[in-house]
């Protein structure tokens, strides 16, 4: 099977123009088949503020009213996605910017209302890989934002970490797939205040322990859930690191290990 | 050669949700290979107003400051494009939303500053049809907004009528190409105040006369320039009409004729 790298770039890297540009340099230079998935950064919240639209978060997830959905669609699928594509094209990387609605690549279900009504938030139901495969086979580089759709005209705001993991799981049927989460830290830290405290590897049992003792918490929890779910579903390698994790000779990152 | 229809939908149709939905119904049902190109409507100006960003127009073209470019990228490439794609997908039309930066499909040059500095406005230099052909061959339906790029990281705001005409000219090398401009009027009108005064056909000579006597003016002038340029460059059929122009049995529209 051919090797495929799926890289998710997080909000904090996107907000910093020079970090982002360095990251895109490294991404453009990576050999082999690759897909980029990006989150949104603070731009959507800033735009909502300017427009007087209230931003409400619950456990790090955006409660997405109709107005908020328009904002994230504009910022993620429009501004961030197309700026990245234009930047990658200038670096000779033949990027194609996509949402999950395009070619019906990512079909989601609007999250059912339980104790919280998340609004227009989607949970991934199905990845249709035919278009993605066609692109990879023809040397195009898909760049996904985390806007998906429900097949019934509705766009849905979807968690970018989950989109990356779901893409990796779906693609691993046809490709030897590596999933990389790239953030502004050198991996999962033993001490959140010490950027030199990267944990080199974590298996499922260690993850449970680190969760219990509070070392891993907040936003890192759902990210690691995605990592172990990907590993349990045939994704070969899962790593968390900063921009340098893309480099061949990179050494400092966290490897997630199946057993 | 296989037949290909390139349809450009104008601003006024986009602004009206029910007209737009009817149009997308007809577009989804069209047989054969097809590409949709859309303009922006009033949404970009409305968003700019809300954000306190000044909108300046010169002869119907937007003077595009950096801030204005962000606005049109968000609105055209994000909101309008992805909403259309999600709508078409719900109508079983396998749409893929694109800007000219994606797959380097449309390369433009920033308009040189002469008496007017248009800012980040692009004039189309080159259409790269390989990705577009790949999509058409695999039964995907490209949906282009009129944001292009210069290959040097810069997104450029580009006239959607021109994008449609340039796409039609480029594709006519490999396809028997029809170019249709769909607007909120039943074609070119002999009397702008009478929507029943559609001129059934106009050749180049007649166009010059209609231009001289003022029947054709304002925004219709550059549109017709694009039409005759397309006809002079191997595009087979060029029509201007309303949403009904897509229907097989449509009779009321303006045909542009080479000689």
Contacts between the chains, C-beta under 8 A, distances in Angstrom:
chain1	res1	chain2	res2	distance
A	47	B	74	8.0
A	50	B	50	7.9
A	50	B	51	5.6
A	51	B	50	5.6
A	51	B	51	7.1
A	70	B	79	5.9
A	73	B	78	5.2
A	73	B	79	5.3
A	73	B	82	5.5
A	73	B	83	7.5
A	74	B	47	7.9
A	74	B	74	3.6
A	74	B	75	6.5
A	74	B	78	4.1
A	74	B	79	5.0
A	75	B	74	6.5
A	75	B	78	7.1
A	76	B	78	7.4
A	77	B	77	7.2
A	77	B	78	4.5
A	77	B	81	7.5
A	77	B	82	4.9
A	78	B	73	5.2
A	78	B	74	4.1
A	78	B	75	7.1
A	78	B	76	7.5
A	78	B	77	4.5
A	78	B	78	2.2
A	78	B	79	6.7
A	78	B	81	7.7
A	78	B	82	8.0
A	79	B	70	5.9
A	79	B	73	5.3
A	79	B	74	5.0
A	79	B	77	8.0
A	79	B	78	6.7
A	81	B	77	7.5
A	81	B	78	7.7
A	82	B	73	5.5
A	82	B	77	4.9
A	82	B	78	8.0
A	82	B	99	5.3
A	82	B	101	5.8
A	82	B	102	7.9
A	82	B	147	6.3
A	82	B	155	5.9
A	83	B	73	7.5
A	83	B	155	6.8
A	85	B	99	7.3
A	85	B	101	4.7
A	85	B	102	5.7
A	85	B	149	7.9
A	86	B	101	4.4
A	86	B	149	4.5
A	86	B	153	5.4
A	86	B	154	6.7
A	86	B	155	5.2
A	87	B	153	5.2
A	89	B	101	5.8
A	89	B	104	5.4
A	89	B	149	6.3
A	89	B	151	6.3
A	89	B	153	8.0
A	90	B	151	6.1
A	90	B	152	5.5
A	90	B	153	4.3
A	94	B	103	6.2
A	94	B	104	6.5
A	95	B	101	7.9
A	95	B	102	7.1
A	95	B	103	7.7
A	96	B	98	7.6
A	96	B	102	4.7
A	96	B	103	4.9
A	96	B	131	7.3
A	97	B	98	7.9
A	97	B	99	7.0
A	97	B	101	7.4
A	97	B	102	5.2
A	98	B	96	7.6
A	98	B	97	7.9
A	99	B	82	5.3
A	99	B	85	7.3
A	99	B	97	7.0
A	101	B	82	5.8
A	101	B	85	4.7
A	101	B	86	4.5
A	101	B	89	5.8
A	101	B	95	7.9
A	101	B	97	7.4
A	102	B	82	7.9
A	102	B	85	5.7
A	102	B	95	7.1
A	102	B	96	4.7
A	102	B	97	5.2
A	103	B	94	6.2
A	103	B	95	7.7
A	103	B	96	4.9
A	103	B	140	5.8
A	104	B	89	5.4
A	104	B	94	6.5
A	131	B	96	7.3
A	131	B	138	7.9
A	131	B	140	6.7
A	134	B	134	7.0
A	134	B	138	5.9
A	138	B	131	7.9
A	138	B	134	5.9
A	140	B	103	5.8
A	140	B	131	6.7
A	147	B	82	6.3
A	149	B	85	7.9
A	149	B	86	4.5
A	149	B	89	6.3
A	151	B	89	6.3
A	151	B	90	6.1
A	152	B	90	5.4
A	153	B	86	5.4
A	153	B	87	5.1
A	153	B	89	8.0
A	153	B	90	4.3
A	154	B	86	6.7
A	155	B	82	5.9
A	155	B	83	6.8
A	155	B	86	5.2
